[in-house]
Amino acid sequence: MDATALKRLKNVVGKNGYLDSTADLLSYSYDATTDWQAVPEIVLFPENRRQVSEIMKIAFDFEIPVTIRGAGTNVSGGSIPVSGGIVLCTTRMNRILELSKENLYVHVEAGVVLNDLYEFLKKHGLFFPPDPQSFLAATVGGCISENAGGPYAIKYGVTKHYLLGITAVLADGKILEFGGRTLKNVAGYDLCQLVCGSEGTLAVVTDAILRVIPLPEYKKTIIAAFKDIIDAGEIVSQVILEGIIPAKIELMDNWIIRRIEEFNPIGLPVDSDALLLFELDGERDSVEKTAQKVFDICKKSQSLTKLEIAESESDAEKIWNARRAGFSAIFSYAPTVLAEDIVVPRKRLPELILKIREISEKYDLTIVVIGHAGDGNLHPSVLTDIKNREHYERAQKAVEEIFNSALELGGTISGEHGIGLEKRRFLKKALHSKHLELLKAVKEVFDPKGILNPGKIW
Ligand SMILES: Cc1cc2nc3c(=O)[nH]c(=O)nc-3n(C[C@H](O)[C@H](O)[C@H](O)COP(=O)(O)OP(=O)(O)OC[C@H]3O[C@@H](n4cnc5c(N)ncnc54)[C@H](O)[C@@H]3O)c2cc1C
């Protein structure tokens, strides 16, 4: 990096606002993927949008690549600085700026950790539903940039459904507001929604106005285990056909059930092929009635091996904690994990699961299945080792077939994790060439020098 540029960047953030030792740079060379790593030249921690703007002006003038990073929990390689340059880390921009209870919005900086936001809102009886299962660490900015979702997506939707406005710093340092504070807004193309899910390739989000809703009064969790994972997939559709929209429907396969029981025994049914977890929420009477309906639907299944309603909130929490540990259970098992993120229309879920099992057999690989069954979003995770080239190549072929299957079933190659580095080569399978051209043109307009998160998506 040019010495003048480096000096100016350091001046913007001050002596406590950057890291540049070898050890520190290594710490910012990876994210939650297990097969990518690249070291930046400097990590900057701006504290406000003015500093972000100053950084971007310098980066623009000197054509320095900038990789934006929240907590680095993404699983698509999004925050890996593959072109070196600057890592712009938002974690010191972590203030909650305003809560409007009358208008039901909260104005927060990009580095606010989701769990801190949840706890803050809870005190006011409010709720921000997007719930990536990394919420203990993931930031609002990361959530916006990946358009993250989670178990609550089936009933409440994903981040874009709660995004009213953002302040963005463009590649040349200009500060602009997109969207606003109103629920309705059709003044021009919706650039706020365009930036949402753009994986740090179009602009730096410094703060956002998020829609919030009242916390549901009451919740109930149902645990249902099945002899056959395909039957579990069928039950999901049956519940929806009854006119019930649970707050969550999550799926875990036998591998995950056993692995979680291994390191945190809570009595999960280790002999079952699959587990479905339902959460119902709303007013107490209505939740009790709907929970009974879901219970009855599951009870009719010939494949059922276990069925219970969590008796207390703490029992329910134990189960949901186990679900949250799902990715850790997988990632701690193999040196390299290709944790994919495909999505299909919900009804095609059983076919997708069947396909994944066939692919697993064909390539003689362990492919673990966990996911948000309620919205047809599965995370088939292929366990491999990048150092074992033959195994890793087999794993790559399996992944490609998994993507093909999702596309054939009317779905797509990413439901919530984004394209990043992991899925670049598959994007042309999912999108028409004209569509890709339009996206590239948008990128050109926003980032004419290609300095924002270069190497990602394309
Ligand atoms: C255990 C585990 C469970 C997970 N579960 C889910 C899940 O259920 N649902 C889900 O959707 N995801 C999930 N994820 C993926 C990930 O946690 C989410 O995408 C999360 O929103 C990323 O937030 P982050 O702060 O870590 O962002 P980072 O990983 O730091 O960044 C993600 C992307 O956003 C860009 N970015 C970050 N901040 C900004 C900003 N302020 N402006 C512009 N661009 C920015 C980065 O350049 C990068 O491309 C999971 C990950 C793990 C490790």
The ligand as an SDF file (V2000), in Angstrom:
LIG
                    3D

 53 58  0  0  0  0  0  0  0  0999 V2000
  -22.9120  -20.6910   13.6590 C   0  0  0  0  0  0  0  0  0  0  0  0
  -23.4520  -19.8500   12.5310 C   0  0  0  0  0  0  0  0  0  0  0  0
  -24.8130  -19.8200   12.3130 C   0  0  0  0  0  0  0  0  0  0  0  0
  -25.3420  -19.0320   11.2820 C   0  0  0  0  0  0  0  0  0  0  0  0
  -26.6880  -19.0210   11.0860 N   0  0  0  0  0  0  0  0  0  0  0  0
  -27.2120  -18.2330   10.1340 C   0  0  0  0  0  0  0  0  0  0  0  0
  -28.6340  -18.2000    9.9500 C   0  0  0  0  0  0  0  0  0  0  0  0
  -29.4010  -18.8820   10.6200 O   0  0  0  0  0  0  0  0  0  0  0  0
  -29.1030  -17.3790    8.9780 N   0  0  0  0  0  0  0  0  0  0  0  0
  -28.2810  -16.5820    8.2200 C   0  0  0  0  0  0  0  0  0  0  0  0
  -28.7800  -15.8250    7.3890 O   0  0  0  0  0  0  0  0  0  0  0  0
  -26.9480  -16.6140    8.3850 N   0  0  0  0  0  0  0  0  0  0  0  0
  -26.3950  -17.3980    9.3180 C   0  0  0  0  0  0  0  0  0  0  0  0
  -25.0360  -17.4160    9.4910 N   0  0  0  0  0  0  0  0  0  0  0  0
  -24.1850  -16.5650    8.6150 C   0  0  0  0  0  0  0  0  0  0  0  0
  -23.7920  -15.1900    9.2190 C   0  0  0  0  0  0  0  0  0  0  0  0
  -23.6960  -15.2630   10.6100 O   0  0  0  0  0  0  0  0  0  0  0  0
  -24.7520  -14.0720    8.8190 C   0  0  0  0  0  0  0  0  0  0  0  0
  -24.6460  -13.8260    7.4390 O   0  0  0  0  0  0  0  0  0  0  0  0
  -24.5020  -12.7380    9.5620 C   0  0  0  0  0  0  0  0  0  0  0  0
  -25.5190  -11.8400    9.2360 O   0  0  0  0  0  0  0  0  0  0  0  0
  -23.1640  -12.1080    9.2380 C   0  0  0  0  0  0  0  0  0  0  0  0
  -22.9440  -11.0300   10.1180 O   0  0  0  0  0  0  0  0  0  0  0  0
  -21.4590  -10.5460   10.4450 P   0  0  0  0  0  0  0  0  0  0  0  0
  -21.5440   -9.3220   11.3000 O   0  0  0  0  0  0  0  0  0  0  0  0
  -20.6620  -11.6490   11.0020 O   0  0  0  0  0  0  0  0  0  0  0  0
  -20.9510  -10.1420    9.0010 O   0  0  0  0  0  0  0  0  0  0  0  0
  -19.5570  -10.4840    8.3010 P   0  0  0  0  0  0  0  0  0  0  0  0
  -19.3800  -11.9470    8.2430 O   0  0  0  0  0  0  0  0  0  0  0  0
  -18.4880   -9.7050    8.9180 O   0  0  0  0  0  0  0  0  0  0  0  0
  -19.8390   -9.9060    6.8420 O   0  0  0  0  0  0  0  0  0  0  0  0
  -20.7580  -10.4980    6.0090 C   0  0  0  0  0  0  0  0  0  0  0  0
  -20.7940   -9.7590    4.6630 C   0  0  0  0  0  0  0  0  0  0  0  0
  -21.3620   -8.4860    4.8380 O   0  0  0  0  0  0  0  0  0  0  0  0
  -20.4400   -7.4550    4.4750 C   0  0  0  0  0  0  0  0  0  0  0  0
  -20.6200   -6.4110    5.4880 N   0  0  0  0  0  0  0  0  0  0  0  0
  -20.5300   -6.5420    6.8340 C   0  0  0  0  0  0  0  0  0  0  0  0
  -20.8420   -5.3720    7.4310 N   0  0  0  0  0  0  0  0  0  0  0  0
  -21.1230   -4.4940    6.4400 C   0  0  0  0  0  0  0  0  0  0  0  0
  -21.5140   -3.1210    6.4140 C   0  0  0  0  0  0  0  0  0  0  0  0
  -21.6560   -2.4210    7.5230 N   0  0  0  0  0  0  0  0  0  0  0  0
  -21.7370   -2.5380    5.2030 N   0  0  0  0  0  0  0  0  0  0  0  0
  -21.6050   -3.2420    4.0570 C   0  0  0  0  0  0  0  0  0  0  0  0
  -21.2210   -4.5320    4.0240 N   0  0  0  0  0  0  0  0  0  0  0  0
  -20.9850   -5.1500    5.2050 C   0  0  0  0  0  0  0  0  0  0  0  0
  -19.0740   -8.1150    4.4700 C   0  0  0  0  0  0  0  0  0  0  0  0
  -18.2010   -7.4980    3.5560 O   0  0  0  0  0  0  0  0  0  0  0  0
  -19.4250   -9.5270    4.0560 C   0  0  0  0  0  0  0  0  0  0  0  0
  -19.5290   -9.6220    2.6620 O   0  0  0  0  0  0  0  0  0  0  0  0
  -24.4670  -18.2470   10.4660 C   0  0  0  0  0  0  0  0  0  0  0  0
  -23.0890  -18.2970   10.7010 C   0  0  0  0  0  0  0  0  0  0  0  0
  -22.5770  -19.0860   11.7030 C   0  0  0  0  0  0  0  0  0  0  0  0
  -21.0890  -19.0910   11.9140 C   0  0  0  0  0  0  0  0  0  0  0  0
  1  2  1  0
  2  3  1  0
  2 52  2  0
  3  4  2  0
  4  5  1  0
  4 50  1  0
  5  6  2  0
  6  7  1  0
  6 13  1  0
  7  8  2  0
  7  9  1  0
  9 10  1  0
 10 11  2  0
 10 12  1  0
 12 13  2  0
 13 14  1  0
 14 15  1  0
 14 50  1  0
 15 16  1  0
 16 17  1  0
 16 18  1  0
 18 19  1  0
 18 20  1  0
 20 21  1  0
 20 22  1  0
 22 23  1  0
 23 24  1  0
 24 25  2  0
 24 26  1  0
 24 27  1  0
 27 28  1  0
 28 29  2  0
 28 30  1  0
 28 31  1  0
 31 32  1  0
 32 33  1  0
 33 34  1  0
 33 48  1  0
 34 35  1  0
 35 36  1  0
 35 46  1  0
 36 37  1  0
 36 45  1  0
 37 38  2  0
 38 39  1  0
 39 40  1  0
 39 45  2  0
 40 41  1  0
 40 42  2  0
 42 43  1  0
 43 44  2  0
 44 45  1  0
 46 47  1  0
 46 48  1  0
 48 49  1  0
 50 51  2  0
 51 52  1  0
 52 53  1  0
M  END
$$$$
